[in-house]
Amino acid sequence: MRVLWLNAGLLLPLDKGGKLRTWHLLRHLAQHHQITYLSFADPDTTAAHSAGMREVCEQLEVVPRRDARKGGLAFYAGAALSIVDPLPYAAGKYRSPRYAEAVRRLIATTAFDLIVCDFLVPAVNMPHDLPCPAVIFTHNVESEIWRRHYEQQTHPARRLLFRQQWRRMLRFEAATLRRFDLVLAVSDADRDTFQRLYSRDLRSPIFTVATGVDTSFFTPRPHAAERRHLVFTGSMDWIPNEDAMTHFCRDVLPLVRREEPDVTLSIVGRNPTPAVQRLAEIAGVEVTGRVEDVRGHIARGAVYVVPIRIGGGTRLKIFEAMAMGKAVVSTGVGAEGLPVTDGRDVVIADTPQAFATAIVSLLRDPERRAQLERAARSLVVTHYDWAAVAGQLEEALVRAASGPTLPASAHTDMIREPGVA
């Protein structure tokens, strides 16, 4: 099968959850199919990263693009123009005549069996008249992220701005999803949300691709854990992660330290915003920035925390921590869409006091923490290694390329969780 894969960026370096998910899935697909990968690329992209993409695609096509520096003149100019743009800012900033021309050129010169739009935003540069079936791989319900942004705001002007972006994303997401022959969601929760929001708009079935993890790469290091240490990993320029850690340090960590004064915290991830960098001023809080390998940092943690209040899709970070045999405390939003059970594989807590109490309890009860660690590792090793997940994705794409096999109104899983009949 010959596939045109559209994305907004290269996958290397593997420093974000969406990149990791696509990388592992494409690495499997590339063994059996011919993948042409088209994306934007920063002019400073290294030759090594471009060359490394050959592991997951036969042909690489890039369109130069540089994001405006946050806080700079170009950034604020783009944000100002977005006020009158009918598209949401998160999508409109990726409009590119050069990218659109590259898509048209590729589909005119190559007989593709399938086009895959990875994430929502590349669709702004796709023509409406396509010569073959098309699939959209949604890693989040984007409108839900913006709704949660809006709901977390307290300043009137910011509430107005985020409400506007939420409503525009609702319209854009609905219009985009209806263009595709198949929609792939990363969780049953996302699939059900799409159906709830857009049941009147969709013409295609929605199927779930389970989240996976490389269980041979993420393995336990039990002797590395520090007795009173907490850890969080993620891209720290992503607003949900920034919100999670500023909220945690402001509202949860002081409650933990009332009971356990010596508790320390590492915030690990690329491009920490100024708000995140300021958290390092708190005694015992470390902000690392980008690291080459997160495993050593995860290993240090006695408890891995996911205090996310805003989000969609699924958090690969949780599966990575579970694969390393870590006790995870998460909000319900943080664990949303993952096949985990509160009290068995993770601990779910949604208020600052409940979150702090869960952390303190695990720090004080090594036996209970060890039970949680064993159950977490066992779940992901048994059911959610990437090899099994990638095989299911391949089956879905082959079916989509062969033409419609189900009525457009169908939304029963074609891709089921491994081990589930």
Secondary structure, DSSP 8 states (H G I E B T S, - for coil): -EEEEE-SS---S--SHHHHHHHHHHHHHTTTSEEEEEEEE-TT--HHHHHHGGGT-SEEEEEE-----TTSHHHHHHHHHHTT-SS-HHHHTT--HHHHHHHHHHHHHS--SEEEEESSGGGGG--S--SS-EEEE-SS-HHHHHHHHHHH--SHHHHHHHHHHHHHHHHHHHHHHTT-SEEEESSHHHHHHHHHHHTTT--S-EEE----B-TTTS---GGG--TTEEEEES-TTSHHHHHHHHHIIIIIHHHHHHH-TT-EEEEE-SS--HHHHHGGGSTTEEEEES-S-SHHHHHH-SEEEE---S--S--HHHHHHHHTT-EEEE-TTTTTTS---BTTTBEE--SHHHHHHHHHHHHH-HHHHHHHHHHHHHHHHHH-BHHHHHHHHHHHHHHHHT---S-TT--S-SS--TT--
